[in-house]
Amino acid sequence: MSFYTSLSGLQAAQTDMSTISHNIANVATNGFKKSRSEFTDIMASNFTSDPRRLTGSGAALAQNKQMFGAGSLVTTGSSLDLAIAGDGFFPVKTAAAGGSTIAYTRNGSFGVDPNRYITDTQGSRLQAYAVETDGTVPNNGTLIDVQVPMTSGTARATGTVTLKAALNSGATGTDAEFKRTDPSTYTSATSTTVYDAMGNAQTLTNYFVRKPAEAAADGTELKSSDWTVYSYIGDTAANEGAGTPVSFDAEGNLISGNGEKLVFDGAGDPRTITLDLTGTTAAKQPFAIASRSQDGQALGEFAGITVDSAGVITASYSNGDAVKLGKVALANFVNPTGLRQNGGQYWSATGLSGTATMGGANENGFGKLMSGTIEGSNVDITEELVELIAAQRNFQANAKALDTSSQISQTIFNIRA
């Protein structure tokens, strides 16, 4: 009988060493939770046995208890690296035969996959609550896969360009034929980014040409000035190349030519832009553009993504839009130690753990969500090495007990009548 007792001790020590070795192997695994082997003694008895004469029959594994203490928190700077300071798990949708299933993890290393879904390193999709435009969760709290739109907003063609320019009336006027490739045929120029109906950026260039000043009846030069504005989008000229006349009074105030329509008959894209020169002046001053604006809009290109402390996921775009995509959902369990380990830092619910209770960060029963941080393993390497030495000692002691039982048996076999 002692053989089997020692054998159970050897098996228990070997199981303990296997558990410790598994912990040590995952000391650098993000979101890993260590386990602890717990054993129980074995007694062979029945209701007629004298309790004073019972002898134990060895040890058996009671449970490999999962230890859900917090792991080390490491700052990464990546906005989709998430960590839970406190209780809770990230629910993720995993691909499985016959359909998808929900698993739970503490590894918050997420990114955006080629299909623009927020996924972990194994391709499982992060689950979040659908939100309104202001980030609030509707009462039904529907869980969704979070997909990042590549663009935002609606493209709008430029209809009006507003320029507030300071023209130099002291510049020498010219009657030469305008050629935009010849700087000597115009006085000054400026460029403005405009948009077509598809939201594509184009460059509108305005060339300002000062006409020679006319003489008054007494032969003196008039202080008022006349200008012509030539406008191009790319190589397409407005109004078939005819310039827009603009005049200023003696004080340099604009008196005519404001609000003219610029008609561009480009191939396949005829369009009209109003040139608003309100506030433009002509005086003896350096040429400058005091302000410029246009009412067109491009589609916003995806620029980045953030997750706030409440778990709201916000995508930002090049046109200034900030679109709220969802709110990170968290799951918790009555008995987390009853969760089934599936590998890959995934757990699934069982009858021992109970069903998942869903909620959000900072709510009752859920921890704080931290963006730009990831939770490491909760394995203490020093503690595990000490436990490994103790398990090795236990194995050697049981092996010695087995050897002693073998020697006793051999002694009995050697007895001669």
C-alpha positions in Angstrom: 0.0 0.0 0.0 2.9 2.3 0.7 3.9 2.1 -3.0 0.7 3.7 -4.0 0.9 6.3 -1.3 4.4 7.4 -2.4 3.3 7.2 -6.1 0.4 9.6 -5.3 2.9 11.9 -3.6 5.2 11.8 -6.7 2.3 12.6 -9.0 1.3 15.5 -6.8 4.8 16.9 -6.7 5.1 16.5 -10.5 1.7 18.3 -11.0 2.9 21.1 -8.7 6.2 21.4 -10.7 4.2 21.5 -14.0 2.0 24.3 -12.7 5.0 26.3 -11.5 6.8 25.7 -14.8 3.8 26.9 -16.7 3.7 30.1 -14.6 7.4 30.7 -15.1 7.1 30.1 -18.9 4.5 32.9 -19.1 6.3 35.4 -16.9 6.4 37.8 -19.9 2.9 37.0 -21.3 0.6 40.1 -21.3 -2.6 39.5 -19.3 -1.5 36.1 -18.0 -2.8 35.0 -14.6 -0.8 32.4 -12.6 -2.2 29.3 -11.1 -1.6 27.4 -7.8 -2.0 23.7 -7.4 -3.9 22.8 -4.3 -4.0 19.2 -3.0 -6.1 17.1 -0.6 -5.3 14.0 1.3 -6.8 10.5 0.6 -8.3 8.4 3.3 -9.5 4.8 2.7 -12.2 4.1 5.3 -15.9 3.2 5.8 -18.4 3.7 8.6 -17.1 0.5 10.4 -13.5 1.7 10.5 -12.0 2.7 13.8 -11.0 6.3 13.3 -8.1 5.8 15.7 -6.5 3.2 13.3 -6.9 5.0 10.0 -3.9 5.5 7.8 -3.8 7.9 4.9 -3.4 6.7 1.4 -1.7 9.6 -0.3 -2.6 12.9 -1.9 -4.7 14.0 -4.9 -5.1 17.2 -6.8 -8.0 19.3 -5.4 -7.8 22.1 -8.0 -5.5 24.3 -10.0 -6.7 27.6 -8.6 -6.3 30.6 -10.9 -4.9 33.7 -9.2 -6.5 36.8 -10.6 -4.3 39.4 -8.8 -3.2 42.4 -10.8 -0.2 42.2 -13.1 2.3 44.9 -13.6 1.1 47.9 -15.6 3.4 49.1 -18.4 3.0 52.4 -20.2 3.3 51.9 -24.0 2.0 55.1 -25.5 -0.2 53.3 -28.0 -3.8 54.5 -27.7 -5.2 51.0 -28.4 -3.2 49.4 -25.6 -5.7 49.1 -22.8 -5.5 47.9 -19.3 -8.0 47.4 -16.5 -6.9 48.6 -13.1 -9.3 46.5 -11.0 -11.9 43.8 -11.8 -13.1 43.0 -15.3 -12.3 41.4 -18.6 -12.4 42.5 -22.2 -15.0 40.6 -24.2 -13.8 39.6 -27.7 -15.5 37.8 -30.5 -13.4 34.9 -31.7 -13.9 32.9 -34.9 -14.9 29.3 -34.3 -16.2 26.4 -36.4 -19.9 26.9 -37.0 -19.9 30.6 -36.0 -18.3 33.0 -33.6 -18.1 32.9 -29.8 -17.4 35.4 -27.0 -14.2 34.9 -25.0 -12.8 37.0 -22.2 -9.2 38.3 -21.8 -7.1 40.6 -19.7 -4.7 41.2 -22.6 -5.6 44.6 -23.9 -3.1 44.8 -26.8 -5.4 45.9 -29.6 -4.9 47.3 -33.1 -6.8 47.9 -36.3 -6.8 45.0 -38.8 -6.9 45.4 -42.7 -10.7 45.4 -42.6 -10.5 48.3 -40.1 -11.9 46.4 -37.1 -10.3 46.8 -33.7 -8.9 43.4 -32.9 -6.3 41.8 -30.6 -3.2 40.0 -31.8 -5.1 36.8 -32.6 -7.7 38.6 -34.8 -10.5 38.5 -32.3 -12.7 41.6 -32.4 -13.1 43.9 -29.4 -16.7 44.2 -28.2 -18.1 47.6 -27.4 -21.4 49.3 -26.8 -23.0 51.2 -29.7 -23.1 54.9 -28.8 -24.9 58.0 -29.9 -23.0 60.9 -31.5 -22.3 62.4 -28.1 -20.9 59.1 -26.7 -23.8 58.1 -24.5 -24.9 54.4 -24.6 -28.6 53.8 -25.5 -30.7 51.9 -23.0 -30.5 48.6 -24.9 -26.7 48.6 -24.7 -26.1 46.6 -27.9 -22.7 45.1 -28.3 -21.0 45.6 -31.6 -17.7 44.9 -33.5 -15.9 48.2 -33.6 -15.0 49.2 -37.2 -13.1 52.4 -38.0 -14.4 54.4 -41.0 -11.6 55.5 -43.3 -13.3 58.8 -44.1 -15.7 61.3 -42.4 -18.0 64.1 -43.5 -19.5 65.0 -46.9 -17.5 66.4 -49.7 -18.6 69.9 -50.9 -17.4 71.8 -53.9 -16.0 75.3 -53.2 -18.6 78.0 -54.1 -17.0 81.1 -52.7 -13.4 82.1 -52.2 -12.9 85.1 -49.9 -9.6 87.1 -50.1 -8.8 90.1 -48.1 -5.7 91.4 -49.8 -3.5 94.4 -49.4 -2.4 95.5 -53.0 0.5 97.7 -53.6 -0.7 100.7 -55.6 2.8 102.0 -55.8 3.8 99.1 -58.1 4.5 99.9 -61.7 1.5 99.3 -64.0 1.7 97.3 -67.2 -0.3 96.9 -70.4 1.7 93.9 -71.5 -0.2 90.8 -72.5 -0.8 88.6 -69.4 1.2 85.4 -69.3 1.1 83.5 -66.0 4.5 81.9 -66.9 6.0 85.4 -67.2 6.2 87.2 -63.8 6.9 90.5 -65.5 3.3 90.6 -66.8 1.6 90.6 -63.4 2.1 92.5 -60.2 1.5 89.8 -57.5 -0.1 86.4 -57.1 -1.6 84.2 -54.4 -2.9 80.6 -54.2 -5.8 79.1 -52.3 -6.7 75.5 -51.9 -10.2 74.7 -53.2 -12.3 71.5 -53.6 -14.3 69.9 -56.3 -17.6 68.0 -55.9 -15.7 64.8 -55.0 -13.7 66.6 -52.2 -10.5 66.5 -54.2 -8.1 69.4 -53.3 -7.2 71.8 -56.1 -5.2 75.0 -56.3 -6.8 78.3 -57.3 -4.2 80.9 -58.3 -5.2 84.6 -58.6 -2.9 86.9 -60.5 -3.2 90.6 -59.8 -2.2 93.0 -62.6 -2.1 96.8 -62.0 -3.0 98.9 -65.0 -0.9 102.0 -65.7 -2.2 105.1 -63.8 -4.2 107.6 -65.9 -3.4 111.3 -65.8 -5.8 114.0 -64.7 -6.8 117.0 -66.7 -4.0 119.1 -65.1 -1.5 116.4 -66.0 -1.0 115.0 -62.5 -1.4 111.2 -61.9 -4.7 110.1 -60.6 -4.5 108.4 -57.2 -7.2 105.9 -57.9 -6.1 102.6 -59.4 -7.5 99.9 -61.7 -6.5 96.2 -61.6 -7.3 93.0 -63.4 -7.5 89.7 -61.7 -6.8 86.5 -63.7 -7.8 83.2 -62.1 -6.7 79.7 -62.8 -7.4 76.2 -61.4 -4.5 74.1 -62.5 -4.2 74.9 -66.2 -7.9 75.9 -66.6 -8.5 79.7 -66.8 -11.6 81.3 -65.5 -14.0 83.0 -67.9 -12.0 81.7 -70.9 -8.9 83.7 -69.8 -10.7 87.0 -69.5 -9.6 88.8 -66.4 -11.9 90.4 -63.8 -11.6 94.2 -63.6 -11.2 95.6 -60.1 -11.1 99.4 -59.2 -10.1 101.3 -56.1 -10.8 104.9 -55.1 -8.2 107.6 -54.2 -8.2 106.3 -50.6 -7.6 102.7 -51.7 -11.0 101.4 -51.0 -12.6 98.8 -53.3 -15.3 100.4 -55.5 -16.0 97.8 -58.2 -15.3 94.2 -59.2 -16.2 92.5 -56.0 -18.3 89.3 -56.0 -17.5 88.5 -59.7 -18.3 84.9 -60.9 -15.3 82.9 -62.0 -16.5 80.3 -64.5 -14.2 77.3 -65.1 -15.1 75.2 -68.1 -12.6 72.4 -67.4 -13.1 69.1 -69.3 -15.8 67.2 -67.5 -15.9 69.6 -64.5 -17.7 72.9 -65.3 -18.0 75.0 -62.1 -18.4 78.5 -60.9 -16.7 80.2 -58.0 -17.5 83.6 -56.6 -14.5 85.7 -55.8 -15.2 87.8 -52.7 -12.7 90.6 -52.3 -14.4 92.4 -49.4 -11.9 94.4 -47.3 -9.3 94.4 -50.1 -7.3 97.7 -50.3 -4.9 99.3 -52.7 -2.3 101.6 -51.2 1.4 102.1 -51.1 2.1 99.0 -49.0 3.7 95.6 -49.4 1.5 93.0 -51.0 -0.1 90.7 -48.4 -3.1 88.5 -47.8 -4.7 89.5 -44.5 -7.1 86.6 -44.6 -8.4 84.0 -46.9 -11.2 81.4 -46.7 -13.3 79.1 -48.9 -16.5 77.2 -48.2 -15.6 73.8 -49.8 -14.9 70.7 -47.8 -12.9 67.6 -48.4 -13.7 64.1 -47.0 -11.9 63.7 -43.8 -9.1 61.1 -43.9 -8.6 58.9 -40.9 -5.8 60.4 -38.7 -5.9 58.6 -35.4 -7.9 57.0 -32.6 -8.2 57.5 -28.9 -9.9 55.8 -25.9 -10.8 57.9 -22.9 -11.0 56.8 -19.3 -14.7 56.0 -19.7 -13.9 53.7 -22.6 -15.3 55.8 -25.4 -13.5 55.1 -28.6 -13.1 58.3 -30.8 -11.6 58.4 -34.3 -10.2 61.7 -35.5 -10.0 62.8 -39.2 -8.0 65.3 -41.2 -11.0 67.6 -41.7 -11.3 68.1 -37.9 -14.2 65.6 -37.4 -14.1 63.5 -34.2 -16.4 60.4 -34.5 -17.3 58.3 -31.5 -17.3 54.7 -32.5 -18.4 52.9 -29.3 -17.7 52.4 -25.6 -15.5 49.6 -24.5 -17.5 46.9 -22.8 -16.2 45.1 -19.7 -17.3 41.7 -18.3 -17.1 40.4 -14.8 -18.1 37.1 -13.0 -19.3 36.1 -9.6 -16.5 33.5 -9.4 -13.7 34.2 -11.8 -11.6 31.2 -10.6 -14.3 29.0 -12.2 -13.5 30.4 -15.7 -12.1 27.8 -18.2 -8.7 28.6 -19.6 -8.7 28.3 -23.4 -5.2 29.4 -24.1 -4.1 32.5 -25.8 -5.0 34.5 -22.7 -8.6 33.7 -23.3 -11.2 32.5 -20.8 -14.8 31.2 -21.3 -17.7 31.1 -18.9 -18.7 27.9 -17.1 -21.3 26.9 -14.6 -18.7 27.4 -11.9 -18.0 31.0 -12.9 -21.5 32.0 -13.7 -22.6 34.1 -16.6 -20.9 37.3 -17.5 -22.2 40.6 -16.0 -21.6 43.3 -18.6 -20.8 47.0 -17.8 -18.4 49.8 -18.4 -15.2 51.2 -16.9 -15.6 53.0 -13.5 -19.1 51.4 -12.9 -20.0 49.4 -9.9 -18.0 46.2 -9.9 -15.7 47.2 -12.7 -12.2 48.7 -12.6 -10.7 51.8 -14.2 -9.7 51.7 -17.9 -6.3 53.0 -18.8 -5.3 53.8 -22.4 -1.7 53.7 -23.5 -1.0 51.0 -20.8 -0.9 47.3 -20.9 -1.1 44.7 -18.1 1.7 42.2 -17.9 1.8 38.8 -16.2 1.1 38.6 -12.4 3.8 36.0 -12.0 6.5 36.8 -9.4 9.6 35.0 -10.8 11.3 34.9 -7.4 8.3 33.4 -5.6 7.9 30.8 -8.4 11.6 29.7 -8.2 11.3 29.2 -4.4 8.1 27.2 -4.9 9.9 25.2 -7.6 12.6 24.3 -5.1 10.0 23.2 -2.6 8.2 21.1 -5.2 11.5 19.4 -6.2 12.2 18.7 -2.5 8.8 17.1 -2.1 9.3 15.0 -5.2 12.7 13.8 -3.9 11.2 13.0 -0.5 8.4 10.9 -2.0 10.9 9.2 -4.3 13.0 8.3 -1.1 9.8 6.9 0.5 9.2 4.8 -2.5 12.8 3.6 -2.5 12.5 2.7 1.2 9.3 0.7 0.5 11.1 -1.1 -2.3 14.0 -2.0 0.0 11.7 -3.4 2.7 9.9 -5.5 0.1 13.3 -6.8 -1.1 14.3 -7.7 2.4 11.1 -9.7 2.9 11.7 -11.5 -0.4 15.2 -12.5 0.8 13.9 -14.2 4.0 14.5 -17.9 3.9 12.7 -20.5 5.8 
